[in-house]
Amino acid sequence: SFTAALYTAAKAVAPLYDINGSWHIDQATKTVTAVVNFKSLGTVTNPKLYVAINEKLTTKNKKSNGETQFFDVCKKMLPTQSGTALTASTTWSSLSFTFKFNGNYRLPANGQTTSYINDATEHSVEEFTDLKVIVWIQGSDKKVYQAYNLTLSATPLNIENADISVKNITIYPNPATDN
């Protein structure tokens, strides 16, 4: 089982990626856009970026076991549950992901294949104001090398207006006589 000692040992391991970014939801179209910025801080074998749209709290999916609330329920993995392969780079890179929740709400009857949500025609999001987007980078060894809760943005996002931290900047020629 997970112990305080295991937590302390894991916390002492230096991260091998730096991640930040933000996400936006267009309530009218039920479209989520996420921009993820990342750079490598070390060596990871076959790194992949995973992006998950989660609903913070759901209550409509209660069954017969007495549970009435479910926290951090995954609603969609972007672009798929297989993640996105990364090429290690020590400079900042960005990826943008977009997903539209189509149709109307439907609660799946169970976890069987015949009850899966068809993304083209329906969704299982109870409240679009209760979503969040989390990202993580994982290697082929299945270790998570960094994770991040993306920041909700009030304005629509694209790769051009991504919030990328700049550590150093050089401007030349200095001094300049024109632009």
ZIVENVEN-V599936 format. One record per residue. RES is the residue in one letter. PHI is phi in radians with two decimals (999 if undefined). Layout:
res=RES phi=PHI
res=RES phi=PHI
This chain:
res=S phi=999
res=F phi=-1.35
res=T phi=-2.17
res=A phi=-1.08
res=A phi=-1.15
res=L phi=-1.12
res=Y phi=-1.07
res=T phi=-1.08
res=A phi=-1.14
res=A phi=-1.18
res=K phi=-1.15
res=A phi=-1.36
res=V phi=-1.39
res=A phi=-1.19
res=P phi=-1.21
res=L phi=-1.86
res=Y phi=-2.51
res=D phi=-1.95
res=I phi=-2.35
res=N phi=-2.69
res=G phi=2.65
res=S phi=-2.60
res=W phi=-2.49
res=H phi=-2.50
res=I phi=-2.14
res=D phi=-1.59
res=Q phi=-1.07
res=A phi=-1.12
res=T phi=-1.78
res=K phi=0.99
res=T phi=-1.94
res=V phi=-1.82
res=T phi=-2.13
res=A phi=-2.25
res=V phi=-2.08
res=V phi=-2.00
res=N phi=-1.89
res=F phi=-2.72
res=K phi=-2.63
res=S phi=-1.43
res=L phi=-1.99
res=G phi=-3.01
res=T phi=-1.72
res=V phi=-2.25
res=T phi=-1.38
res=N phi=0.89
res=P phi=-1.19
res=K phi=-2.30
res=L phi=-1.71
res=Y phi=-2.01
res=V phi=-2.22
res=A phi=-2.22
res=I phi=-1.65
res=N phi=-1.99
res=E phi=-1.72
res=K phi=-1.08
res=L phi=-2.54
res=T phi=-2.14
res=T phi=-2.31
res=K phi=-1.40
res=N phi=-1.68
res=K phi=-1.31
res=K phi=-2.17
res=S phi=-1.70
res=N phi=-1.56
res=G phi=1.66
res=E phi=-1.24
res=T phi=-2.14
res=Q phi=-2.36
res=F phi=-2.31
res=F phi=-1.83
res=D phi=0.91
res=V phi=-1.53
res=C phi=-1.21
res=K phi=-1.86
res=K phi=-2.85
res=M phi=-1.81
res=L phi=-2.01
res=P phi=-1.27
res=T phi=-2.54
res=Q phi=-1.21
res=S phi=-1.42
res=G phi=1.33
res=T phi=-2.14
res=A phi=-1.15
res=L phi=-1.98
res=T phi=-1.81
res=A phi=-1.06
res=S phi=-2.57
res=T phi=-1.51
res=T phi=-1.88
res=W phi=-1.14
res=S phi=-2.20
res=S phi=-2.33
res=L phi=-2.29
res=S phi=-2.05
res=F phi=-2.30
res=T phi=-2.37
res=F phi=-2.52
res=K phi=-1.89
res=F phi=-1.43
res=N phi=-1.52
res=G phi=1.15
res=N phi=-1.91
res=Y phi=-1.15
res=R phi=-2.52
res=L phi=-1.56
res=P phi=-1.09
res=A phi=-1.17
res=N phi=-2.85
res=G phi=-1.60
res=Q phi=-1.29
res=T phi=-0.92
res=T phi=-1.18
res=S phi=-1.82
res=Y phi=-1.00
res=I phi=-1.26
res=N phi=-1.62
res=D phi=-0.99
res=A phi=-1.31
res=T phi=-2.29
res=E phi=-2.77
res=H phi=-2.59
res=S phi=-2.16
res=V phi=-1.45
res=E phi=-1.33
res=E phi=-2.45
res=F phi=-1.22
res=T phi=-1.42
res=D phi=-1.98
res=L phi=-1.62
res=K phi=-2.61
res=V phi=-2.15
res=I phi=-2.08
res=V phi=-2.34
res=W phi=-2.69
res=I phi=-2.01
res=Q phi=-2.30
res=G phi=-1.63
res=S phi=-1.16
res=D phi=-1.41
res=K phi=1.28
res=K phi=-1.34
res=V phi=-1.58
res=Y phi=-1.69
res=Q phi=-3.05
res=A phi=-2.46
res=Y phi=-2.75
res=N phi=-1.55
res=L phi=-1.11
res=T phi=-1.49
res=L phi=-1.26
res=S phi=-1.88
res=A phi=-1.34
res=T phi=-1.96
res=P phi=-1.01
res=L phi=-1.95
res=N phi=-2.63
res=I phi=-1.11
res=E phi=-1.28
res=N phi=-1.83
res=A phi=-1.14
res=D phi=-1.51
res=I phi=-1.89
res=S phi=-1.29
res=V phi=-1.92
res=K phi=-1.55
res=N phi=-2.41
res=I phi=-2.49
res=T phi=-2.13
res=I phi=-2.04
res=Y phi=-2.59
res=P phi=-1.28
res=N phi=-2.29
res=P phi=-1.42
res=A phi=-1.86
res=T phi=-1.83
res=D phi=-2.55
res=N phi=-1.00
